[in-house]
Amino acid sequence: MPGAVGPPMLFASTRGAAPPVRLSEALLAGLAPDGGLYVPHSVPRLSLDAFDPADDLATTAAHLLAPFAAGDPLAEALPAITREAFTFDAPLKPMAGDDASVLELFHGPTAAFKDFGARFLARAMARLVPPGGRPVTILVATSGDTGSAVASAFHRQPGIEVAILYPDGRVSPRQAHQLGCLGDNVRAFRVAGSFDDCQRLVKQAFGDAALRAERPLASANSISLGRLLPQMSYYAHAALGHFRVRGEPLHLVVPTGNLGNAFAAILARELGLPIGEVALATNANRVLSDWFASGRYEGRPSLATLANAMDVGDPSNAERLAWLFEGRPGSRAGISADTVDDEVIRARIRDGEARYGEVFCPHTACGVEVLERRRRAGDTRHHAVVATAHPAKFETVVEPLVGHPVAVPPALAGMLARPAHAEPLPADYEALRAALLG
Ligand SMILES: *Cc1c(COP(=O)(O)O)cnc(C)c1O
């Protein structure tokens, strides 16, 4: 329970060479000082009795996350943080034409699941970076959805500046618009280079002690615990609701790239929530399925696919999965990985309406394909496919396949109606440094 006394929850580094820290220190640090990722020092086990099935998402989230904030300055504020962050729902909707459901994670302001993590982190940071002190700059590189979720979450937050770097011409026009339309404390930089260039520039800035002395920096990328932990909330909420009605755990199909969203599902299951199998669905970047099959992890350069938010060849959260499963996730029951190529993504989007009455985004389509493979293999159990984004975000892929326009959800339409501006930036560190100091 929030504010309960007990031993503080500590977070250790996956690399084991950094001192354990409490939640707020981990949130402010992002990466552990030894280069590893923060993980719970010990995984708490939750009693399902602590959850009231009638609770809404924000209340479920506050119960779920309370043990992780034990002994931390954020503990008391947790119910307020989840209430301010989760102002929209994550409905589990039955799928027409199959005994399956879709867990819709796209009802937030930027129409992708990253709104949950980014908004939680922003509300937590609001407590950790008091207004009136030195402003902190949230610096992120984005290939699309992360940047808009982070920009929207921190927009007009006192004490926070936001700098978003994206590869010019390599995000969809609507994604670019979302990044540039906020203004105020949010600066969008369109970098003349690739996403890898953007990431390199951000890394250089974090390694630049002189810059950081003048401009304190904080990170909001997918390795941040402040995004990872809250993502367990919608899995908990959906699984508890399903368990109450059906008396069985909820099997999940999670489209994945960097393993942030999927690792949250797996961690929620470790806590004791009624989650069954977790099937990971990747695009043609097959690093996970190869790892699970061979037992050897081999990161590689990413391939460009239609499901571009999952174009990851070397997922950073793989280090957390390796920590949890002692390096060999493929040997464990209850987790699998499947790869889906562009041709099949197109087919699932094209026939989604006829089969299920739904238009899927390219990422969600990977999940639908993995469900269909299970059905063909004779698996009749109920599964929830996780819908990571609204199809209207990827209209240039989706609309030609379904043959009609896809209605834009109101929050997204509101963003698209604003004027947008991004500053051009060469893929050169001195230019970024000057822009941040200027
Ligand atoms: C970020 C993103 C993903 C991949 O999530 P990870 O946490 O990186 O696995 C999938 N779909 C959409 C729409 C995304 O924005």
The ligand as an SDF file (V2000), in Angstrom:
LIG
                    3D

 15 15  0  0  0  0  0  0  0  0999 V2000
    7.4350    1.4760  -29.6820 C   0  0  0  0  0  0  0  0  0  0  0  0
    6.4170    0.6920  -30.4180 C   0  0  0  0  0  0  0  0  0  0  0  0
    6.4640   -0.7130  -30.4890 C   0  0  0  0  0  0  0  0  0  0  0  0
    7.5890   -1.4960  -29.8980 C   0  0  0  0  0  0  0  0  0  0  0  0
    7.6200   -1.4100  -28.4970 O   0  0  0  0  0  0  0  0  0  0  0  0
    8.8930   -1.9050  -27.7000 P   0  0  0  0  0  0  0  0  0  0  0  0
    8.6620   -1.5700  -26.2970 O   0  0  0  0  0  0  0  0  0  0  0  0
   10.0590   -1.2080  -28.3010 O   0  0  0  0  0  0  0  0  0  0  0  0
    8.9770   -3.3790  -27.9460 O   0  0  0  0  0  0  0  0  0  0  0  0
    5.4480   -1.3820  -31.1350 C   0  0  0  0  0  0  0  0  0  0  0  0
    4.4340   -0.7040  -31.7120 N   0  0  0  0  0  0  0  0  0  0  0  0
    4.3580    0.6310  -31.6730 C   0  0  0  0  0  0  0  0  0  0  0  0
    3.2270    1.2960  -32.3500 C   0  0  0  0  0  0  0  0  0  0  0  0
    5.3380    1.3800  -31.0360 C   0  0  0  0  0  0  0  0  0  0  0  0
    5.2620    2.7140  -31.0110 O   0  0  0  0  0  0  0  0  0  0  0  0
  1  2  1  0
  2  3  1  0
  2 14  2  0
  3  4  1  0
  3 10  2  0
  4  5  1  0
  5  6  1  0
  6  7  2  0
  6  8  1  0
  6  9  1  0
 10 11  1  0
 11 12  2  0
 12 13  1  0
 12 14  1  0
 14 15  1  0
M  END
$$$$
